[in-house]
């Protein structure tokens, strides 16, 4: 019984490590060089479950990853789309208006260690 329990615990720990790289935490800022203020956006990208969570003080959205090719990741819900340029660390937000995706804003991103 102890061996079985030990195997289950070890399997649980190892399976968690196998997917450790599947989740990324990003802090993004619209603040440009020389500016004193800007918005801060937080994203959790989870490749295993195919979603991007966007979280701010007033907003919690879950976007489905629809494309993850080379240097670009695109996630969307009905009226909102996120495009991540993984090469330069930039996220661009789009909003659906009259059937056309309009750019709202862009922000530079960095990976963070803290989990929120």
matplotlib code that plots the C-alpha trace (Angstrom):
import matplotlib.pyplot as plt

x = [0.0, 2.9, 4.5, 1.3, 0.8, 4.4, 4.0, 0.8, 2.5, 5.6, 3.4, 1.5, 4.6, 6.2, 3.1, 3.0, 6.5, 5.8, 3.4, 5.3, 6.3, 2.7, 1.6, 3.1, 2.4, 2.8, 2.7, 2.2, 2.4, 1.1, 3.5, 5.8, 9.3, 9.1, 5.5, 4.6, 1.5, 0.0, -2.2, -1.0, -2.5, -2.0, -2.3, -2.1, -1.3, -2.1, -1.1, -2.2, -5.9, -5.7, -6.7, -5.5, -6.9, -6.9, -7.2, -7.3, -9.0, -12.3, -12.0, -11.6, -11.9, -10.9, -9.9, -9.6, -6.2, -7.1, -3.6, -0.1, 2.3, 6.0, 6.2, 2.5, -0.2, -3.8, -6.6, -10.2, -13.7, -16.8, -15.9, -12.3, -9.1, -5.5, -2.4, 0.9, 4.1, 6.4, 9.6, 9.4, 7.1, 4.2, 0.4, -2.1, -5.8, -8.6, -12.3, -15.0, -16.9, -19.4, -17.8, -14.2, -11.4, -10.2, -7.0, -7.5, -4.0, -0.7, 1.6, 5.1, 5.1, 7.5, 7.3, 6.9, 7.6, 4.9, 1.6, -1.5]
y = [0.0, 2.4, 1.6, 2.3, 5.6, 6.6, 5.8, 7.9, 10.9, 10.7, 10.4, 13.5, 15.5, 14.5, 15.2, 18.7, 19.2, 17.9, 20.8, 23.4, 25.1, 25.1, 28.1, 31.6, 34.7, 38.0, 41.6, 44.0, 47.8, 50.4, 53.0, 54.3, 55.6, 59.1, 58.8, 58.9, 56.8, 53.8, 50.8, 47.5, 44.2, 40.7, 37.5, 33.9, 31.8, 28.1, 26.0, 22.7, 23.9, 26.2, 29.5, 33.0, 34.5, 38.3, 39.8, 43.4, 45.1, 45.3, 42.5, 38.7, 37.2, 33.8, 33.8, 30.6, 30.1, 29.8, 30.0, 29.4, 29.4, 30.3, 33.7, 34.6, 33.5, 34.6, 34.1, 35.4, 35.4, 36.8, 40.5, 40.6, 39.3, 39.2, 38.9, 38.1, 38.6, 36.2, 37.4, 41.0, 40.6, 42.6, 42.1, 43.9, 44.1, 44.2, 44.8, 43.6, 46.5, 46.2, 42.9, 44.3, 43.8, 47.3, 47.7, 49.2, 49.3, 47.5, 46.8, 45.5, 42.3, 40.4, 37.1, 37.2, 34.7, 35.7, 33.8, 36.0]
z = [0.0, 0.8, -2.5, -4.4, -2.5, -3.2, -6.9, -7.1, -5.3, -7.5, -10.6, -9.5, -8.9, -12.2, -14.2, -12.8, -14.0, -17.4, -18.0, -16.2, -19.5, -20.7, -18.6, -19.1, -16.9, -18.7, -17.5, -20.3, -20.3, -22.7, -21.2, -23.9, -23.4, -22.0, -20.8, -17.1, -17.3, -19.1, -18.6, -17.2, -18.6, -17.2, -19.2, -18.4, -21.5, -21.0, -24.0, -22.4, -22.1, -25.1, -23.6, -22.7, -19.6, -19.5, -16.0, -14.8, -11.9, -13.7, -16.3, -16.4, -19.9, -21.3, -24.9, -26.9, -28.7, -32.4, -33.9, -32.5, -35.5, -35.4, -33.7, -33.4, -31.1, -31.7, -29.2, -29.4, -28.0, -29.8, -29.7, -28.6, -30.2, -28.9, -31.0, -29.4, -31.2, -29.4, -31.1, -29.9, -26.8, -28.0, -27.5, -29.7, -28.7, -31.3, -31.0, -33.4, -34.8, -37.7, -38.7, -38.9, -36.4, -35.2, -33.4, -29.9, -28.4, -28.1, -25.1, -24.5, -22.5, -20.2, -18.5, -14.8, -12.1, -9.7, -10.2, -9.6]

ax = plt.figure().add_subplot(projection="3d")
ax.plot(x, y, z, "-o")
ax.set_aspect("equal")
plt.show()
